[in-house]
Amino acid sequence: MSQVEFAALLGVSRQTVISIESGRYSPSLPLAFRIARVFVMPVEELFDPEEEVPR
């Protein structure tokens, strides 16, 4: 799936997808759940709450 297709499924821009993938942006909780639904995975398997977010 391309970033454009993924962004369309999530209702966000391609730039948002790029920022999440690169770790520059942490998604909101509703967006994290939408991402988890796309991959048919629990949200806690995709996002580690203990992981430090780069600044």
C-alpha positions as YAML, in Angstrom:
chain: A
units: angstrom
residues:
- id: 1
  name: MET
  ca: [0.00, 0.00, 0.00]
- id: 2
  name: SER
  ca: [1.36, 3.41, -0.89]
- id: 3
  name: GLN
  ca: [1.59, 6.31, 1.53]
- id: 4
  name: VAL
  ca: [-1.06, 8.11, -0.51]
- id: 5
  name: GLU
  ca: [-3.47, 5.14, -0.24]
- id: 6
  name: PHE
  ca: [-2.75, 4.73, 3.47]
- id: 7
  name: ALA
  ca: [-3.30, 8.44, 4.12]
- id: 8
  name: ALA
  ca: [-6.61, 8.31, 2.24]
- id: 9
  name: LEU
  ca: [-7.78, 5.35, 4.35]
- id: 10
  name: LEU
  ca: [-6.90, 7.26, 7.51]
- id: 11
  name: GLY
  ca: [-8.27, 10.61, 6.37]
- id: 12
  name: VAL
  ca: [-4.92, 12.39, 6.81]
- id: 13
  name: SER
  ca: [-2.30, 13.86, 4.49]
- id: 14
  name: ARG
  ca: [0.63, 11.95, 3.06]
- id: 15
  name: GLN
  ca: [2.89, 14.27, 5.07]
- id: 16
  name: THR
  ca: [1.23, 13.05, 8.28]
- id: 17
  name: VAL
  ca: [1.94, 9.44, 7.30]
- id: 18
  name: ILE
  ca: [5.57, 10.33, 6.55]
- id: 19
  name: SER
  ca: [5.93, 12.08, 9.92]
- id: 20
  name: ILE
  ca: [4.47, 9.11, 11.82]
- id: 21
  name: GLU
  ca: [6.71, 6.65, 9.94]
- id: 22
  name: SER
  ca: [9.82, 8.71, 10.67]
- id: 23
  name: GLY
  ca: [8.94, 9.12, 14.35]
- id: 24
  name: ARG
  ca: [8.64, 12.92, 14.15]
- id: 25
  name: TYR
  ca: [4.94, 12.83, 15.01]
- id: 26
  name: SER
  ca: [2.96, 10.72, 17.45]
- id: 27
  name: PRO
  ca: [-0.61, 10.18, 16.27]
- id: 28
  name: SER
  ca: [-3.59, 11.15, 18.36]
- id: 29
  name: LEU
  ca: [-5.38, 8.30, 20.07]
- id: 30
  name: PRO
  ca: [-8.26, 8.23, 17.52]
- id: 31
  name: LEU
  ca: [-5.73, 8.17, 14.65]
- id: 32
  name: ALA
  ca: [-3.71, 5.43, 16.35]
- id: 33
  name: PHE
  ca: [-6.87, 3.31, 16.57]
- id: 34
  name: ARG
  ca: [-7.64, 3.93, 12.87]
- id: 35
  name: ILE
  ca: [-4.10, 2.82, 11.98]
- id: 36
  name: ALA
  ca: [-4.51, -0.32, 14.10]
- id: 37
  name: ARG
  ca: [-7.80, -1.13, 12.37]
- id: 38
  name: VAL
  ca: [-6.18, -0.84, 8.93]
- id: 39
  name: PHE
  ca: [-3.53, -3.38, 9.96]
- id: 40
  name: VAL
  ca: [-6.02, -5.51, 11.95]
- id: 41
  name: MET
  ca: [-3.76, -5.33, 14.99]
- id: 42
  name: PRO
  ca: [-4.17, -4.15, 18.58]
- id: 43
  name: VAL
  ca: [-2.98, -0.57, 18.97]
- id: 44
  name: GLU
  ca: [-0.49, -1.61, 21.67]
- id: 45
  name: GLU
  ca: [1.32, -3.82, 19.15]
- id: 46
  name: LEU
  ca: [1.85, -0.85, 16.83]
- id: 47
  name: PHE
  ca: [2.71, 1.84, 19.37]
- id: 48
  name: ASP
  ca: [4.84, 1.32, 22.46]
- id: 49
  name: PRO
  ca: [3.76, 3.73, 25.22]
- id: 50
  name: GLU
  ca: [7.18, 3.32, 26.85]
- id: 51
  name: GLU
  ca: [9.10, 4.36, 23.73]
- id: 52
  name: GLU
  ca: [10.63, 7.83, 23.87]
- id: 53
  name: VAL
  ca: [9.48, 10.26, 21.25]
- id: 54
  name: PRO
  ca: [12.39, 12.07, 19.57]
- id: 55
  name: ARG
  ca: [12.31, 15.85, 19.95]
...
